């Protein structure tokens, strides 16, 4: 068992711009099929914030739904529920219908402009709802990540995959569009990126990350790591001094502490374990290890996700 004294870095506060995070633990964005404006969905996020994490990143939320289904008024209770639990409330913004089953070459220039405008509207609504930050989802093979891949992006225009400049263009346009809104509201701007993907590696990703930071991104959310060493793929992104989030089995405390000790990331994301036990952070901080409901990596939660039903855990 890890000595509580050894965990002090995990529970050290962290400041970025005007925000202070109470510890280094992040609840990453995980779609749980409970809705964002329903009592059940709001309670889900309220319990996880109260469970002790420093940052809650609300699940991928389709930008096309902002302004109609999602408004500043009906999202405000969600942001408040997280903040009442003393966690920062961040919401991940997903390309929506354009991000599922659509490839870069099938999207017209007009649709790209509409997508960028949808991000702007979503940022304004999130600002009005009182969120502490937003995160464009540019990872895991979804649309923005596809634009970055020279294998998946066969466009021949200015967004085309033949050049790194073209592959970076859409992500950077979205960031530059939302950044003034984020800045004026005193929010934080995250960006989630997969560091190695089809046809590209760390060298391209590091150039992109530097451009993202120059465009106003405050925190780099690097997902996933490899299985070889905890936080190995987030480590190279620490070179500019901007905060970096690492993920992948970091509920295993020696792995989490290795990430922080070796300065491979500033913040560690814990996913499935927080589905199993929303109180995991508090229980670890208080040394109540025997009370933890442990994730056994069975992936029943993913089965629920795929079936479109509220995500549960067989350990409950």
N, C-alpha and C positions, 0 to 999 in steps of 0.2 A: 504494500500500500504506500502511496506517495505521502511523504511528510507534508503536513499543512504548511510548514515554514517554507518548503520548497516551492509552493504554489503562489507565493507573494507576487511574482511578476504577472501572473494571470489575473490577479485582482487589483492591479495598480491602475489608477485612472489614466485617461489619455485625452489630450486636447487637440482639436483640429479646428482652425479658424475660431469661430465664436462658440463652438460647442465643446462640452466636456462629456466624455464617455466614462461611466463609472468603473468599467473593467474592460478586459480585452476580448470578451466573448460575444460573438455575433450569431444571431439566429438568421440563417440564410433564407433567401426566398424559396418557399416550398408550396406549391399549389396543393390545397387540401380539400377543395370542393365544398367549402362551407359558405362561400360568398364573402364579400367585403363589407356589405351594408346590412347583413342579417344579424339578429341577436346572437346566433350561434357562431358566426364568423368573428364578430367583434369580441365575444367572450373567449374564443380561441386565442386571439392575439393578446387580450388582456391577461390571461393566465400565463402566457409565455413571458410577457414583460415582467409581471410580478414574480416570475420564477428566477429572476436575477440577472438575465443577460444585459449587456451594455447597449446593444443595438438590435433592433428588430427590423429586418428587411421584409416587408410585406410581399407576398407572392406575386409572380408575373401578372401584371394587370394590363389588359389590352387597350392600347391608346385610342382605338376606334370607339371605345365605349364611354370615353370621357366627353362630357357635354350633354349626353343624353342619359345614359344609365348612371354614370358616376358624376356627381357634382360636388362642389365644395361643401354644400350643406350636408349631403348624406354620407360623405366620407369623413367629416369632422369627428363624429363619435369614435371612429376607428383610430384616428391619430391621437385623440385624447385618451382613449383606453390604454394605448401603449405608453404614452407619456406619464399617465398616472401611476404606471408601474415603474417609473424612473428609468425607462429605456428611451433611446432616441428612436423616433418613428421615421423610417425610410420606406419608400415604396418603389418597387421595381416596375418599370414601364416596358411593355412588350409590344412588338409590332402588330399584334392582333391578327385579324384575318389575313393580312398581308404577310404574316410571319409563319403561317402554317400551310404546307402544301404548295407553296409558291417559290419559284426560283428567281434569282436576280434577272435573268434574261427575259422573263415573262412580265416584268413590271415596266410600265411606260414611264417616261419622264414626268408626265402629269401625276401619275400615282406616287412617284417618289416625292414630288413637291407636296402632295396631300399628306403623305406619311410624315414628313418633316413638320408640316403645319399641325398635324395631330399631336406630335410630341410637344410642340409649343403650347397648345391648348391644355394638354394634360398637365404640363408643368404649372401653368397658371392656376388650374383647379386644385392641384396638390398644395400650392402655396396658400390659396384661400382656405383650404381645409386645415392648415396648420401643421403639415408634415415638416420634419426636420431635414428632409432631403429626398432626392429622387435618384434612381439608378436605371439608365438605359440598359437593356439586356442585349449584349453583343457577343454572347457565348453559346456554346453547346450546339452548334450547327443550325441555329435558327437564322432568320433572314439577315440580320446585320452581320452575323458571323459568316454567312455564306458570301456576302459581298466582299469580305476580307480574304476569302479563299480563292487563289488563282485556279483551282480545280473546279470549284462550284460556280465561279463567276466568269461567264463567257461573253459578257457584254463588250461591245467595241466602242462605246461612247466614253465620256469623261468619268463614268463610274466603273469602267471596265477592269477586268482582272489582269490585263496584260502588264499593268504597271502598279507598283505599290501605292503611288499617289492616287490612282483611281480606286484601288481597293479600300483605301482609308477614307475616301471622300464622304460617303454617306454617314458613317459614324461621327466624323468630325463636324459635318453640317448639323447633325442633331445636337451635338454638344454645344456648338456655337449658338444655336438657336435658343436653347433652354438656359444657357449660362447667365444671361442678363436677368432673367426672371428669378433664377436661383440666388444670384448675388443680391438683388434688391430685397428679396424675402428673408435673407439671412439663413438660407438653407445650405446644405451640403450637396455636392454633385459627385455621385459615384459612377463608375462604369465597370460593367462585368465583361471580362474578356477571357477566352480560352487561348492559352499561350502557344500551343502547338496544335495544328489542324491540317486538313487536307491541302497539301502543297505549300504550306508555310511553317516556319519554325520560330524559335525564340528571337532570332535576329530581326525578322520583320515585326514581330510583336513588340519588341523593345522600341523600335522606331515609332510605331503606332502609339505606344503608351506615352512616349515623350511628347508627341503631338497632342495627345489627349490632355495631358497636364498643362501644356502651353495654352490650350483652348479653354482651360478653366476647370477641369476635373480635379476634385479634391482627394478622392480615395480610389485606388485601383483594387478591384475585386477580381482576383485571379483564380479561375476555376476551370478544370480541376488540377490537383497535383498528380504526380505519378505515385506508384505504390513503393518506389524504391527508398525514398527518404521523405519524411514529413516536411511539407512546405518547400520542396526542392524547386518547383517551377515558379513559385512566387518570389523566391530569393533574388533572382536577377533584377526584379523590378524595384528593389529597395535602393537602387543606386542614386535616385534623385532626391531622396529624403521625404517623398510624399508617402502617406500611410498606405499600407498594402494589407489586404485580407488574404489569408490562406485557408484552404479547406481540404478535407479528405481524412476521415477517421481520427479527427482531433479531439474526440471525446476520450480517447486513450491518453490519459494525462501525461505519461512520459513523452509521447509524441508531441503533444501541445507544448510542453515545456521546452522540448528540443527546438521547436520552431522559434519560440521567443528568445531562448538563450543564445541560439546561433544567429539571431537577427535575420531570419528568413522571411518574417512578416511582423507587422505590428499588432495585428488582430487575427483571431482564429475563429473560424465558423464551425459550428456544430449543428448538423442537420438531423438525421434520423434519430439520434439519441434524444433530441428535444421533442420529437413526436412521441417517443416511448415515455419520456418523463419531463414534463414542462418545468419541474422543480429541480432539474439536474444541477443547474448552476448554484442555487442556494445550498443544496445538499453537499456538493463538493466543497464549497466555501466553508461550510460549518462542520465538515468532517463526518457527515452522516452517510458514509458510503454504503452501509448495509441496507439503507432505505431506498437506494436508487433502483428504479425499474430499468434494467439494462436492455439496450438494443442488442438483438442477437443477429442482426444483418440478414434476416429472413426475407426482406423485401415484400412482405405482405402489404405494406403501405403503398408500394408502387403498383401492386395489383389493384388496390382500391382506386388509385389515381387513374389507371388505365380504364377502369370500368365506370368512371365518372361518379363514384359515390364518395361520401365523406371519408377521408383517410383516417384509418384507425391503426392500432398496434395490437398484435396478438398477445403481447406481454401484459396488456391491461387486465 
